[in-house]
Amino acid sequence: MKTMYVEKYSGTFVKLGRFSLSRKKLYKILRNNDWNPVYTKVYEKKGNDFLPFRLNLIQFFQLFFFSHVYQIKSPDRMVLYPFATRSRNLVISYRSDNGMTKSKRFRQFWAYFLATIMNTMFPMNRPMIVYEKLSDRAQESGYAYFKYMNKYHAKEPVYFLIKLDSPDIDKLYGLKNIVVHGSFKHFYLLIRSKLFISSETPGHAYFWRENMGLTANVVRTKPYVFLQHGVLGFKKLDNLFYGDRLTAPVRLITSSQFEQDIVTKQLGYDASRAPITGLARWDLIDLPKERMNVRDKILFFYTWRPWLDDVDDETFVQSEYFLAIKKSIKQISKLSSDKKIIVMMHPKMHAALNSSDMLNIKLWTDNDGPLNELMSSVALLVTDYSSLSWEAYYREIPVVFNMFDKERYEKEVDSYINLDELPFGINGSGDLSFALAKAEKQNFHLRPEELLNKSKYFAYEDQGASERIHEVVQNIDLKSINRDKRRSMIQAILRLIRSK
């Protein structure tokens, strides 16, 4: 048995113990160490060098199929377990509990078995699944597309996936083909379905960061149509969206020639795989009517930072992210406008702000209503890199950008456009108070040149995106796509077996 090491500090390695797939022995080793989210690499010592810990083929498949056996759940709802990467290296995963239980694994096993038989016996007329973020929302493009299908193509087997405790579940009342996340039918449809349609990756149809096992592998490689949250520009997509990847969507919906050019030139798609249809979520917006709305709110909406995932509360309140947003909230509270100030951000941010920070400011949560409904009465959006800025532009709401950590953001996330040359909005990164005053001076209206340039970024301003997306879905050649995916998967398995 090889000895395991982890790198605690740069160049400093700490011995864990002998590697064993005995649950009792692993538990003893893992529980006696401090771990950071989400993955910690494990090393082995060869001579004077520390190299990634390499699993043999049997160990790899043992962890692939049965990693849940080794999971340790702590009272603070964190989960710790050994994890095998695709290159057969060993890492330790330390993440939030995703809600997967023994009873759900039992349902999953039998659902996988039944659906596999049905796919063999009845390969035609397979259903499609629509879902949103973590299968816990019904607010944007997935919901809009599903509503369209329920109304105009109700006979087609299209299902919407959602958690039973979702704050949006009441919105689905009266709609057909609703599936509860974690049910037998959910697990069955994950295998039985022919296509996912969502503004999220396939992992959001399953259990977050549940990476191992047969069902997880089917989900990961399922053909899907990526509806998108908003126009691409301020945030680069993960490399799993690159056009040549097995995990890439079969269609990536775009809203204009500007956006399609990003997808074809920087992500490696041909134009047919990035159709210009407009975003389904904008079907929920009646733009002529909205221009007549009373806009009496200023919305603060900052995106989350991936480097803050699962950090403890003490670390979070000392982060640049928390301190910068707290400062900006104080600045906007001094604005002379009579607009209501709304703050809507990550739950961790909400929890960390105290009452003195929030005088005369409203913290908006899911219980207050969906974001798209709130936006209909917003006069000004203050944000950083959020795709919500594009929706604000579509709705003709002025935007102030506060990119306080631009240097680190460009290094760790990056964007497709030059953040120093914004296509719209007011840059408030240097002086937020000045930018807010400028927006107020403009009476919270877009500048004439912004209105003139709208057509460059939005090919359509109607409510017909879902209809155009449906036409795209109907013309997807899934037979050819699945044949190519099977070939790629077989090649990947052979590379894994042959690798030393």
C-alpha positions, 0 to 999 in steps of 0.5 A: 500500500502506498503512503498518501501525502497532502500539500499543506503549504507551498512545497510542504507536504504532510503525511496522511497514512497508508492508502486503503479502500477500507472504510474504517481505515480511511475514516480514521485518516480523514477525520483527523485532518483539516480540509478545505473545500472543494478538492484537495490533491493527494500525492505519493512520494517517489524518491525525493519527488511528490507526484499525484497519487495514482490509482490502479484500475480496480481502485478507480472503478471501485471509487467510480461506482461506490464512492458514496460508501466512503462518505463521511457526513459532519454535523455542519452539513459537510461531506468528506470522501475520496474521489477519483479524477478522470486521469485516475488520480486521487483527491479528497473531496470536501463539499456541502451536503447535496441531499443525496440519501440512501433511500434515493440511491435505492430508487436510483438503482432500480430506476436506472435498471428499468429505464435502461430496459425501456431504452432498449425495447422502446428507443423512439419517442423518448421524453425531454427534461427542462430544469433550472438552477439546481432544479430549485427554480422556475423563473427564467428561460427553462420555465418560459420554454416549458410554459410555451410547450405546455400551451402550444405543444402539450402532447409532446413528452416534455417534463419540468424538474423541480424540488418539492420545497422550491419557493417557485413550485406554486408557479407550476400549479396547473401545468402538466408533466411536473417531476419532483426532484429525488423521486423515482420518476426523476431518476427514471427520466434522467436515463430515459430522456433523450435531451435536456433543455436548460440554462444550466449544465446537466449536473443541475438536473442531478445532485450537485457535485455527485460525480461518480456512478452510472447515473452521474455519468449518463447525466454528464454526457446527456445531449442538452440545449443550453438556453443561457442566463443572459448574453455572453460577454462579462463572464467566460464559460467553463471549458466544458462548454468548448465546442469540441468537448464531450460535455458541450451542449448540442445547441447553444442559444444566442441572442444576436450576431454579436453573441454568435460571433463570440461562440463561433470564434472563441468557443469553437462552434459552427453557426448552426450549433449557436442559433440566433433565437433570442433568450426564452426568459425574455418571452416573459417580458412585454417590452412595450408595456414595460416602458410604461411601468413606474420604476421606483427601485434601485437594485444592487445585484452582485455575482458570486465569486467561485473562490468563496465557495464553502469558505467559513463565515469568518473568512468571508466577512474579511474578504474583499468581496464582502467589504467592497459590497458593504461599502457600496451599499453605504454609498448608495444609501446617501443618494438623494433620489427617492427610489427604494434601494433593493439588495439581492445577492448570495444568501451568504452575503445577506446573512453577513450584513447586519441591521446597521448596514441595511438602514432604509434598504430592503434585502430581497429574497426568493420569498419576496418574489422572482427576479424577473418580476422585480426587474419590471419596476427597477429604475437602475441596476448596480452590478459587477459582471452579472449577465443581469446587466444585459437583461437590464439593457434589454428592458432599457434600464440604465446600469452602473458597473462596480468592478472592484476586483477586476484584476482578480476576476480577469485572472480567475474568471475572465470575460469575452469583452474588454472590461475597460471598454463597456458596450453600455452602462456607466463605469463606476469602478473608480468612483461609485458615488460619481457614477450613481450621481451621473445616472440620477442626473440622466433621470435614470434613462438610457443615453441616446447612443445606448438606445441606438445600439440596442439592435447590435446586441438583441436581434429580437425584441418580441416574445417569440424566442421559445417558438424559435428555440422549439424549431431548433430543437425539432431539427436536432439530429440526435441519432448522429449526435449520440453515435458520435458521443458513444464513439468518444466515450469508448475512446475515453474508456480505452485510454483510461484502461491503457494508461499506466 
